[in-house]
Amino acid sequence: MEKINPNESRPISSGLKAGQKEVKADSIFKKIDDYLIRSSGVPLKEKLFFVQHLGVMIHSGISILTALRTLSEQTENKAFAKILKEIAVKVEGGTSLTKSLKAYPHVFNELFTNMVESGEVSGKLEEVFKQLHIQMKKQYELIAKIRGALTYPIIVICIMIGIGIFMMMYVVPKITNIFTESGAELPLPTKILIESSKLLVDNGPLVFVSLAAVILLIVKLLKTKKGLFVFQGAILKMPIIGGIVKKINLAKFARTTSSLLRTDIMIVEAFRITGNVLSNLHYRQIVEEIGEGIKKGGQISETMKKHPGFFPPIVTQMVIVGEQTGEIDSILEDLSSFYEEEVDQIMENLPSIIEPLLILVLGIGVGGMALAIVMPMYSLTNAM
């Protein structure tokens, strides 16, 4: 029988297989790690830090490659740090900054990449990053204001709903048992309260599952263009919220268009990019219409006049002045500042506006429940 040398083929083969398995395992874990990092997203605060410091570094004469590497080490967000390192590698390999940024559309949107491209072509990259910093800073401040204004009302509403469910499931049944056992004719509010309480107690899981299904269906409809268009249209027609949403969109429209026009981007392209940046589909449609009108030799104000519900007369008149003087970018910047201040003021006053409404809703809910419980007590007292 032929003897097998333990130092020959078999150990080498098994060693290779073990090594291959380790490499494959490392590759799988690397892919999972990459996915988790990318899916975590990049906060606006991190991008604001990046734009501000990149502009400062370019102004100081530091090369883009060195700046990218430095910022990739300074950022606290792992996903963004990884992306910046990859961009630095691309730039070092001879790829332009714009093309490198376009490889990450989930981080750098069309507005960002087009402005950087115009800066690279014109040699005004420092000015472009300054404009981007102003744009993103205003956006960050606006989001912070909205979040701060809505946090308190949302917490109060959630607490109210939680207390209401607890009362209906555990407190109301114990009180209403006295009324049902008496056999007396109960008022309509009491009957509604008892039946609602029974529904929650007997079919609690089914009610919550049905509610979750309805919420999921609404979310799914909002992901469709038609569903979102209808929903956003309804929001714009609401008394208080509609006015706030319009002002936010007007501020974003004016700020974005002004920033784009200050670069070497063509005016038609500027309106196309602005349309894509706006989240409200109604405003996006009108802005695209403005771009198409300019293509045909029309004026910006002509399209705005057709939509007075979206662009108030004061906006149209100021745009007309900008068209006549050739300073449309400055006019739009003034408009953006005006509406941003308006939104800031509204957001500061919003809690004081919403608070009485919350108290009213809470009062109606508690009062209705108390009435439904007290009314049969009087009936039982009179019957005795």
C-alpha positions as CSV (number, residue, x, y, z in Angstrom):
1,M,0.0,0.0,0.0
2,E,1.3,3.4,-0.9
3,K,2.1,5.6,2.0
4,I,0.7,9.1,2.1
5,N,3.1,11.8,3.1
6,P,1.3,14.0,5.6
7,N,3.2,17.1,4.3
8,E,2.0,16.7,0.7
9,S,-1.2,17.1,-1.2
10,R,-3.9,16.5,1.3
11,P,-3.0,19.0,3.9
12,I,-2.3,21.6,1.3
13,S,-5.7,21.0,-0.3
14,S,-7.5,21.1,3.0
15,G,-5.5,24.3,3.9
16,L,-6.6,25.9,0.7
17,K,-10.2,25.0,1.3
18,A,-10.1,26.4,4.8
19,G,-8.5,29.6,3.5
20,Q,-11.1,29.9,0.8
21,K,-13.9,29.4,3.4
22,E,-12.3,32.1,5.6
23,V,-12.0,34.5,2.6
24,K,-15.6,33.8,1.6
25,A,-16.8,34.3,5.1
26,D,-14.9,37.5,5.4
27,S,-16.4,38.6,2.0
28,I,-19.9,37.9,3.2
29,F,-19.4,39.8,6.5
30,K,-17.8,42.7,4.6
31,K,-20.9,42.8,2.3
32,I,-23.2,42.7,5.4
33,D,-21.1,45.4,7.1
34,D,-21.2,47.6,3.9
35,Y,-24.9,47.2,3.6
36,L,-25.6,48.1,7.2
37,I,-23.3,51.2,7.0
38,R,-24.9,52.4,3.7
39,S,-28.5,51.8,4.9
40,S,-27.8,53.8,8.1
41,G,-28.0,57.0,5.9
42,V,-26.1,60.3,6.2
43,P,-27.6,63.0,8.4
44,L,-28.0,66.5,6.9
45,K,-25.8,67.7,9.8
46,E,-22.9,65.6,8.6
47,K,-23.3,66.9,5.0
48,L,-23.4,70.5,6.3
49,F,-20.2,69.9,8.2
50,F,-18.6,68.5,5.0
51,V,-19.6,71.3,2.7
52,Q,-18.6,74.1,5.2
53,H,-15.1,72.6,5.9
54,L,-14.5,71.6,2.3
55,G,-15.1,75.2,1.2
56,V,-12.8,76.5,3.9
57,M,-10.0,74.1,2.9
58,I,-10.3,75.0,-0.8
59,H,-10.1,78.7,0.1
60,S,-7.0,77.9,2.2
61,G,-5.3,76.3,-0.9
62,I,-5.6,72.7,0.3
63,S,-6.1,70.2,-2.6
64,I,-9.5,68.5,-2.9
65,L,-7.9,65.1,-2.5
66,T,-6.2,66.1,0.8
67,A,-9.4,67.8,2.0
68,L,-11.5,64.7,1.3
69,R,-9.1,62.4,3.1
70,T,-9.0,64.8,6.1
71,L,-12.8,65.1,6.3
72,S,-13.2,61.3,6.0
73,E,-11.2,61.0,9.2
74,Q,-13.0,63.8,11.0
75,T,-16.6,62.8,10.3
76,E,-18.3,60.7,13.0
77,N,-20.8,59.0,10.7
78,K,-19.3,55.6,9.5
79,A,-21.3,55.6,6.3
80,F,-20.2,59.1,5.3
81,A,-16.6,58.4,6.2
82,K,-16.6,55.3,4.0
83,I,-18.2,57.2,1.1
84,L,-15.7,60.1,1.4
85,K,-12.8,57.6,1.4
86,E,-14.2,56.0,-1.8
87,I,-14.6,59.5,-3.4
88,A,-11.0,60.3,-2.5
89,V,-9.8,57.1,-4.2
90,K,-11.8,58.0,-7.3
91,V,-10.4,61.6,-7.4
92,E,-6.9,60.3,-6.9
93,G,-7.5,57.9,-9.9
94,G,-8.2,60.9,-12.1
95,T,-12.0,61.0,-11.9
96,S,-13.6,64.5,-11.5
97,L,-15.2,65.4,-8.2
98,T,-18.6,65.8,-9.8
99,K,-18.5,62.3,-11.4
100,S,-17.3,60.9,-8.1
101,L,-20.2,62.5,-6.2
102,K,-22.7,61.3,-8.8
103,A,-21.9,57.7,-7.8
104,Y,-23.7,58.3,-4.5
105,P,-27.1,59.9,-5.5
106,H,-28.7,58.8,-2.2
107,V,-26.2,61.2,-0.4
108,F,-25.6,63.9,-3.0
109,N,-28.7,64.9,-4.9
110,E,-29.0,66.4,-8.4
111,L,-28.9,70.0,-7.0
112,F,-25.6,69.3,-5.2
113,T,-23.8,67.6,-8.1
114,N,-25.0,70.1,-10.7
115,M,-23.8,73.0,-8.6
116,V,-20.4,71.3,-8.0
117,E,-20.1,70.6,-11.7
118,S,-20.8,74.3,-12.6
119,G,-18.1,75.2,-10.0
120,E,-15.5,72.9,-11.5
121,V,-16.2,74.1,-15.1
122,S,-16.1,77.8,-14.1
123,G,-13.4,77.6,-11.6
124,K,-15.7,79.0,-8.8
125,L,-15.8,75.8,-6.7
126,E,-15.2,77.8,-3.5
127,E,-18.2,80.1,-4.2
128,V,-20.4,77.1,-5.1
129,F,-19.6,75.4,-1.7
130,K,-20.4,78.7,0.0
131,Q,-23.9,78.7,-1.7
132,L,-24.4,75.1,-0.9
133,H,-23.5,75.7,2.7
134,I,-26.1,78.6,2.9
135,Q,-28.7,76.4,1.2
136,M,-28.1,73.3,3.5
137,K,-27.9,75.4,6.6
138,K,-31.3,77.0,5.9
139,Q,-32.7,73.6,5.2
140,Y,-31.2,72.2,8.5
141,E,-32.6,75.1,10.5
142,L,-36.0,74.8,9.0
143,I,-36.2,71.0,9.7
144,A,-35.0,71.7,13.3
145,K,-37.7,74.3,13.7
146,I,-40.4,72.0,12.4
147,R,-39.3,69.1,14.5
148,G,-39.1,71.3,17.6
149,A,-42.5,72.7,17.0
150,L,-44.2,69.3,16.4
151,T,-42.5,67.3,19.1
152,Y,-44.7,68.6,22.0
153,P,-48.1,68.2,20.2
154,I,-47.1,64.6,19.0
155,I,-46.1,63.5,22.5
156,V,-49.4,65.0,24.0
157,I,-51.5,63.2,21.4
158,C,-49.7,59.9,21.9
159,I,-50.3,60.2,25.7
160,M,-53.9,61.1,25.2
161,I,-54.5,58.1,22.9
162,G,-52.7,55.8,25.4
163,I,-54.8,57.0,28.3
164,G,-58.0,56.7,26.3
165,I,-57.2,53.1,25.3
166,F,-56.4,52.2,28.9
167,M,-59.6,53.8,30.2
168,M,-61.7,52.0,27.6
169,M,-60.2,48.6,28.2
170,Y,-59.8,48.6,32.0
171,V,-61.7,51.4,33.7
172,V,-64.9,51.8,31.7
173,P,-65.9,48.1,31.8
174,K,-65.9,48.1,35.6
175,I,-68.1,51.2,35.8
176,T,-70.5,50.3,33.0
177,N,-71.1,46.8,34.5
178,I,-73.2,48.5,37.2
179,F,-75.5,50.0,34.5
180,T,-75.9,46.8,32.4
181,E,-76.7,44.7,35.5
182,S,-79.4,47.2,36.6
183,G,-81.4,46.5,33.4
184,A,-82.4,50.2,33.1
185,E,-82.8,51.9,29.7
186,L,-79.4,53.6,29.0
187,P,-78.9,56.9,27.1
188,L,-77.3,56.7,23.6
189,P,-73.9,58.1,24.7
190,T,-73.6,55.4,27.4
191,K,-74.6,52.7,24.9
192,I,-71.9,53.9,22.4
193,L,-69.3,54.0,25.3
194,I,-70.2,50.4,26.4
195,E,-70.1,49.0,22.9
196,S,-66.8,50.7,22.1
197,S,-65.3,49.4,25.3
198,K,-66.6,45.8,24.5
199,L,-65.1,46.0,21.0
200,L,-61.7,46.9,22.4
201,V,-61.8,44.3,25.2
202,D,-63.2,41.4,23.2
203,N,-61.4,42.0,19.9
204,G,-58.4,44.1,21.0
205,P,-55.8,42.2,18.9
206,L,-58.1,42.3,15.8
207,V,-58.8,46.0,16.2
208,F,-55.0,46.8,16.5
209,V,-54.2,44.5,13.5
210,S,-56.9,46.2,11.4
211,L,-55.6,49.6,12.4
212,A,-52.1,48.6,11.5
213,A,-53.4,47.3,8.1
214,V,-55.1,50.6,7.4
215,I,-52.0,52.5,8.3
216,L,-49.9,50.3,6.0
217,L,-52.4,50.7,3.2
218,I,-52.3,54.5,3.6
219,V,-48.4,54.4,3.6
220,K,-48.5,52.2,0.4
221,L,-50.9,54.6,-1.3
222,L,-48.7,57.6,-0.4
223,K,-45.7,55.9,-2.1
224,T,-47.6,56.0,-5.4
225,K,-47.4,59.3,-7.4
226,K,-51.2,59.6,-7.7
227,G,-51.8,58.9,-4.0
228,L,-49.2,61.4,-2.9
229,F,-50.5,64.0,-5.3
230,V,-54.0,63.8,-3.9
231,F,-52.7,63.7,-0.3
232,Q,-50.5,66.8,-0.8
233,G,-53.3,68.6,-2.5
234,A,-55.5,68.0,0.5
235,I,-52.8,69.2,2.8
236,L,-52.4,72.5,0.9
237,K,-56.2,73.2,1.3
238,M,-56.2,72.7,5.1
239,P,-56.7,75.9,7.1
240,I,-53.5,76.3,9.1
241,I,-51.2,73.5,7.9
242,G,-51.8,74.4,4.2
243,G,-50.4,78.0,4.7
244,I,-47.3,76.6,6.4
245,V,-46.7,74.1,3.7
246,K,-47.0,76.7,1.0
247,K,-44.6,79.0,2.7
248,I,-42.0,76.2,3.2
249,N,-42.2,75.3,-0.5
250,L,-42.0,78.9,-1.6
251,A,-38.9,79.4,0.6
252,K,-37.3,76.2,-0.8
253,F,-38.2,77.1,-4.4
254,A,-36.8,80.7,-4.1
255,R,-33.6,79.6,-2.2
256,T,-32.8,76.7,-4.6
257,T,-33.4,78.7,-7.8
258,S,-31.4,81.6,-6.5
259,S,-28.5,79.4,-5.6
260,L,-28.5,77.7,-9.0
261,L,-28.8,81.0,-10.9
262,R,-25.8,82.4,-9.1
263,T,-23.7,79.6,-10.8
264,D,-23.2,79.1,-14.5
265,I,-26.2,76.7,-14.8
266,M,-28.6,77.6,-17.6
267,I,-32.0,79.1,-16.4
268,V,-34.1,76.2,-18.0
269,E,-31.8,73.6,-16.3
270,A,-32.0,75.6,-13.0
271,F,-35.8,75.3,-13.0
272,R,-35.7,71.6,-13.9
273,I,-33.3,70.9,-11.0
274,T,-35.4,73.0,-8.6
275,G,-38.5,71.0,-9.7
276,N,-36.8,67.7,-8.9
277,V,-35.7,69.0,-5.5
278,L,-39.1,70.1,-4.3
279,S,-41.0,67.4,-2.5
280,N,-44.5,68.8,-3.1
281,L,-45.7,67.4,-6.4
282,H,-48.0,70.3,-7.1
283,Y,-45.2,72.9,-6.8
284,R,-42.9,70.6,-8.8
285,Q,-45.4,70.5,-11.6
286,I,-45.7,74.3,-11.7
287,V,-41.9,74.8,-11.6
288,E,-41.5,72.3,-14.5
289,E,-44.2,74.3,-16.3
290,I,-42.2,77.5,-15.7
291,G,-39.1,75.8,-17.3
292,E,-41.1,74.7,-20.3
293,G,-42.5,78.3,-20.7
294,I,-39.0,79.7,-20.6
295,K,-37.9,77.3,-23.4
296,K,-40.7,78.7,-25.5
297,G,-39.5,82.3,-24.9
298,G,-41.9,83.1,-22.1
299,Q,-41.4,84.8,-18.7
300,I,-41.3,83.2,-15.3
301,S,-44.0,85.5,-14.0
302,E,-46.4,84.5,-16.8
303,T,-46.7,80.9,-15.4
304,M,-46.9,82.2,-11.8
305,K,-49.9,84.4,-12.7
306,K,-51.8,81.2,-13.8
307,H,-51.4,79.7,-10.3
308,P,-52.2,82.5,-7.7
309,G,-53.1,79.8,-5.1
310,F,-49.5,78.6,-5.1
311,F,-47.7,81.8,-5.9
312,P,-49.2,84.9,-4.1
313,P,-49.4,88.2,-6.1
314,I,-46.5,89.6,-4.0
315,V,-44.2,86.8,-5.3
316,T,-45.3,87.4,-8.9
317,Q,-44.8,91.1,-8.7
318,M,-41.3,90.8,-7.2
319,V,-40.4,88.3,-9.9
320,I,-41.6,90.7,-12.6
321,V,-39.3,93.4,-11.1
322,G,-36.4,90.9,-11.1
323,E,-37.1,90.1,-14.8
324,Q,-37.2,93.8,-15.7
325,T,-34.0,94.6,-13.8
326,G,-32.1,91.4,-14.7
327,E,-31.6,90.6,-11.0
328,I,-33.9,87.6,-10.6
329,D,-31.4,85.7,-8.5
330,S,-31.3,88.6,-5.9
331,I,-35.0,89.0,-5.9
332,L,-35.5,85.2,-5.3
333,E,-32.9,85.3,-2.5
334,D,-34.9,88.2,-0.8
335,L,-38.1,86.2,-1.2
336,S,-36.5,83.1,0.3
337,S,-35.3,85.1,3.3
338,F,-38.8,86.6,3.7
339,Y,-40.6,83.2,3.7
340,E,-37.9,81.6,5.9
341,E,-38.5,84.3,8.5
342,E,-42.2,83.8,8.1
343,V,-41.9,80.0,8.7
344,D,-39.6,80.6,11.7
345,Q,-42.1,82.9,13.3
346,I,-45.0,80.4,12.6
347,M,-42.9,77.6,14.1
348,E,-42.2,79.6,17.2
349,N,-45.9,80.4,17.7
350,L,-47.2,76.9,16.6
351,P,-47.1,75.3,20.1
352,S,-49.2,78.2,21.5
353,I,-51.6,77.8,18.6
354,I,-51.9,74.0,18.9
355,E,-52.1,73.9,22.7
356,P,-55.7,75.3,23.0
357,L,-56.8,72.9,20.2
358,L,-55.3,70.0,22.1
359,I,-57.0,71.1,25.3
360,L,-60.3,71.4,23.4
361,V,-60.0,67.9,22.0
362,L,-59.0,66.5,25.4
363,G,-61.9,68.4,27.0
364,I,-64.4,67.0,24.5
365,G,-63.0,63.5,25.0
366,V,-63.0,63.6,28.8
367,G,-66.3,65.5,28.9
368,G,-68.0,63.0,26.5
369,M,-66.8,60.0,28.6
370,A,-67.9,61.7,31.8
371,L,-71.3,62.6,30.4
372,A,-71.8,59.0,29.2
373,I,-71.1,57.7,32.7
374,V,-73.0,60.4,34.7
375,M,-76.2,60.4,32.7
376,P,-77.3,56.8,33.6
377,M,-76.5,57.6,37.3
378,Y,-79.2,60.2,37.3
379,S,-81.6,57.8,35.7
380,L,-80.9,55.1,38.3
381,T,-81.2,57.6,41.1
382,N,-84.6,58.8,39.8
383,A,-85.8,55.2,39.4
384,M,-85.1,54.4,43.0
